[in-house]
Amino acid sequence: MAATNILTDKAIRAAIRAAVDSGKSRKLSDGGGLALYARPTGSGWWRFRYWLNSSESMLSLGTYPDVTLAEARARRDDAKKLVNANINPSEQRKADKEKRAKEAEAQALVDAGLPGLGTFEQVAREWWSDVHVAKVSEGHADRTLVRLENDVFPWLGRRPIGDIEAPELLETLRRVLARGAIETTHRIKDSCSQVFRYGIASGACTRNPAADLRDALPPVPARHFAAVVEPRRVAELLRSMREYVGHPVTRAALALSALLFLRPGELRQLEWSWVDLDEKLITLPSGLMKRRKDEKANGDPHLVPLAPQALAVFRDDLLPLTGGGRYVFPSLQTQGRPMSDNTVRSALRRMGYGNDEMTAHGFRAMARTMAAERLDIAPEVIEAQLAHGVADALGRAYNRTTYMKQRRELMIKWADYLDRLAAGDIKAASSGVADARKEVEQMEAAASPVVG
């Protein structure tokens, strides 16, 4: 067995002086693969020679006298342990260096009051800015971030994402459940699940503990927007709307809420440039619709045929009041933005309808339910006019472009039905649907073709 620990400090100093005097480097072996290269500069360079997987390699262990003989031998022994474990000391050194750099960077972030690298908050914010914002609307993204900041980051934000287990995540979610916010809890869990999946893809963690909580939360109770759907009560609502003594623009907004099948946000943001009174048509831009972000940017507009009753509201009630501006329903405070999203709801409250009876969104539920049950309209036509999404792109295109004749007929039938209800003719209103098709044919003959 070859001898080890051969060198002495006296021999090393002598070799270095000789190297300086001669101007030539000298190699001194200490055994076990360790050698000192005495250099003319007056220092020595420790190197460890080893074999791994039939390949020879050299590892620098520092310079003498900064690294003493005893320290060099200790480093050699540590390196030999790695070799014996089939670990390359050079690669291990690089890995250790990278780890220390990451730890230093993480500590610097912590010192600056920022989430450290690899923490749940750091990964979540990266997912939010790089992925989530690009996929959803601005409002949706903002709500997601607020939920994470308020309900997750205070408890899990500074934890390494790879260390978080299902019970710890569940404990955080139960804090939200304790407020009675069941739906919000599920939304937060879904967001966390996406963060963990992103973490797996980016190498920050190896599993998704949110997936283990599938049966750990109470189900979200079915939620329906309060809506009046019984003919006699709808008749009472319509008469109350026509007797409303508030601002005339608000009264028009109530009337069109019942006639147009629009979401409240779509109605209040209507612009005059989208309303074609000659073609009897509203063309809503895709960006206004409730769609995914890519569909908002690239999707088709949504078309809303106008029955004569709706045309009359636009032409007679609204055009003289707001036709000179951008918005059909401008804010009462400034013409530069649309009316408040509370305007129609507040009007309903003043008419005596509480949130548990009728809402602005409830007009859509009213139309969807009663058009199917009372007017015998095909469900796919109603869904198309409501701009409800379908499962595939072909279906979406078909709904938006093919049902225009049926949708014109639907809107006329619906407006006539509401008139009959408001007049108190409940029996006739439930069955009087015969003349709408003829009226559609007359309108189409008079109007230029609509390209859907």
Secondary structure as GFF3:
##gff-version 3
##sequence-region A 1 452
A	DSSP	alpha_helix	9	22	.	.	.	ID=ss1
A	DSSP	beta_strand	26	31	.	.	.	ID=ss2
A	DSSP	beta_strand	34	38	.	.	.	ID=ss3
A	DSSP	beta_strand	44	52	.	.	.	ID=ss4
A	DSSP	beta_strand	55	64	.	.	.	ID=ss5
A	DSSP	alpha_helix	69	84	.	.	.	ID=ss6
A	DSSP	alpha_helix	89	111	.	.	.	ID=ss7
A	DSSP	alpha_helix	120	127	.	.	.	ID=ss8
A	DSSP	pi_helix	128	132	.	.	.	ID=ss9
A	DSSP	alpha_helix	133	135	.	.	.	ID=ss10
A	DSSP	alpha_helix	138	151	.	.	.	ID=ss11
A	DSSP	alpha_helix	153	156	.	.	.	ID=ss12
A	DSSP	three_ten_helix	161	163	.	.	.	ID=ss13
A	DSSP	alpha_helix	166	177	.	.	.	ID=ss14
A	DSSP	alpha_helix	182	202	.	.	.	ID=ss15
A	DSSP	three_ten_helix	209	213	.	.	.	ID=ss16
A	DSSP	alpha_helix	231	242	.	.	.	ID=ss17
A	DSSP	alpha_helix	248	260	.	.	.	ID=ss18
A	DSSP	alpha_helix	264	268	.	.	.	ID=ss19
A	DSSP	three_ten_helix	272	274	.	.	.	ID=ss20
A	DSSP	beta_strand	275	276	.	.	.	ID=ss21
A	DSSP	beta_strand	281	284	.	.	.	ID=ss22
A	DSSP	three_ten_helix	286	288	.	.	.	ID=ss23
A	DSSP	alpha_helix	293	298	.	.	.	ID=ss24
A	DSSP	beta_strand	302	305	.	.	.	ID=ss25
A	DSSP	alpha_helix	308	312	.	.	.	ID=ss26
A	DSSP	pi_helix	313	318	.	.	.	ID=ss27
A	DSSP	alpha_helix	319	322	.	.	.	ID=ss28
A	DSSP	alpha_helix	343	350	.	.	.	ID=ss29
A	DSSP	alpha_helix	362	373	.	.	.	ID=ss30
A	DSSP	alpha_helix	379	386	.	.	.	ID=ss31
A	DSSP	alpha_helix	393	402	.	.	.	ID=ss32
A	DSSP	alpha_helix	404	422	.	.	.	ID=ss33
A	DSSP	alpha_helix	426	431	.	.	.	ID=ss34
A	DSSP	alpha_helix	436	446	.	.	.	ID=ss35
###
